[in-house]
Amino acid sequence: MCAGIILGRNIHRLAQIRTRIMVWSGITLFITFVFRTFVMPSSLTSQSNYVMQRVLSTNNVDHSVLHVTSTLSVALLAFCCVSLIADFQGSNCVVEFIARTGQMTLSIYLAHVLVFNFVVHWMHWVRPTGLDTALVLSLAFYVIAVPVSSMWQRRFGIGPFERVYRAFGG
């Protein structure tokens, strides 16, 4: 989220720095993959190295250095690829639809967290069995959230959480 805020505040320079962001993100992702796959000692899986195991984990629950690094790299690559496509496509209804949705990412993210917690933890309608369940639930959420957020942004100009963010952060 912090990287998105930084990119958002420097969006006017994105065309100048996009290639560097993509190259460094790709290199970082590759180094993280090589380190986790080939370099990291298997002894870190033992209980005696619990701290190192947590620091170097790629599990999303641990929020470790490797997990954050690889997740940030993927997010930056995806952002740059989407912005590159949008720049080449020019202004058309699909790009405008996606742009309106993109202007509400904070609201979409927080709504996703609230809906997931409501459905899984509070109401127990969905049992969290693994990645498959998380992906299906996320896909179902985004199928609804993307068009709703685009309509909201077109009508009100700014998302509810983006309004709160701007009130505090300017």
N, C-alpha and C positions, 0 to 999 in steps of 0.2 A: 504494500500500500504506500509506503514511503517513497519507493522508486516511482510509482505512478504520480504522486504529488510533485516530485522533482521534475519528472518529464513534462507534466502538465504546465508547470511554471516556466519551462524552457521550450515549449512547443514551437515557438517561432524559429528556433535554431535546429529543430529536429532534422530537417533535410541535410544540414551541414554535418551533423554528428551521427546520423543513423548508421552509416556503414561502419564507423568505429564501434558503436554500441553492438552491432550484430557480430562483428569479428571478435571483440573481447568476450561477448556472451558465449559465442560458440567455442572459443578457446577455453574459457572457464568451465563450461559444461563438459567438454572433452577431458580436461584435466581432472575434474571431479569424478567422472566415470572411470578413467584409468586408475586413479588413486583408489577408489572404492573397490574396483574389480580386481586389480592386479597387484597393487602395492600394499594395501592395508593388511597387516598381519592377521592371520586367522586366530591368533591368541587373544584378540580383543573380544572374542565372543565368550570368553571365560568370565566367571563372576568376579575374579580378582581385578579385572580391568573395567569395572563397571563405569567409572567416570569417562574413560577414553571411549568406551562403547557408546555412551550417550552423546559425547561430543562429536564423534565421527559417524553417527548413524545417518542413514538416508530415510529412515522411517518418519512419516509426517507427524506422528505423535510426539516424537522426541524434540522437534524443532532445533536440531543440531546445526553445526556449522555447515556440514556437507548438504544437509537437506535444504537449508535456507539458500545456500549458494546455488545449488542446482535448480531450485524452484525459481529464484530470481533470474537466473540465466534463461530459462525457458520462457518466463513471462516477458522479459525484455526482447527476446527473439520474436515471440508472437506479436508483441506490440509493434515492433519495427516492420515485420512482414505485412501486417494489416495496414499500417500507415503507408507503406510503399505501394501496396495495391490501390489504396484510396487515392494516392497522388497520381497514379497512372490512369485510373478510371475517370478522374475528373469528378464533376458534380452530376450525379444522377440519383434517382429515387432510392436505389439500394444503398448507395454510399451515404446519403442523407439519413436514411433509416438507421443504419449502423452507427453513424456519428451521433445521432440523438441518443441512442442507447448507450454509447460510450461516454456521453456526458453525465450519465447517471450511475457510473460503476460503483461508487461508494454506497448509494442507496440499494443497488442490486445486491452487492456483497453482504451488507448488513441484513437485508431482507432474507437472503439465502440462509444466513446463520440462524435467524429467528425462526424461519419456516422449518429448517432441519431440526432444530431443537424442539420445536412444538410437535412435529410429527413423530420424531424418534424418541425423545427423552420424556416429554410431558404427557403426550397422549398414547404413546406406545403403539401407534398404528403400524409402524414399520420397525422390524427388528434389524439392527445393524450387523449384518452377517459378513460384510467385507466390502472390497472395492466394487464388486458388481452392484451391490445395493446402493452404494454411494453414488456411482455413476448414473444409474437409472433414476434415482431421486433427483440428482442435479439436473439431468437432461429434462425431466418432467418440469422442474422448477423453471429452467431457462426457456423452455418452449412457451411458457406463460409469461414470464417476467420480461423477456426481450420486447415483444410487441406492446405490452402494457407500459413499460418504461419509455418507449419511443413516443407513445401517445401522451403520456404524462409530460414529457419534456416539451413536446410541441404545444401543449395547452398551457403549462405553467412556466416553461422556460428554464426551470432548474428543479432538481430532485429535492426531496425533503431533507435528506441528510447532507446533501451538498449545500443547501441553504444554511443549515446549522454550522457546517464547517466554515463557510465563508463569513458567517457572523463572528466566529471566534478567531479564525486564522487569516481572514482578509484575502 
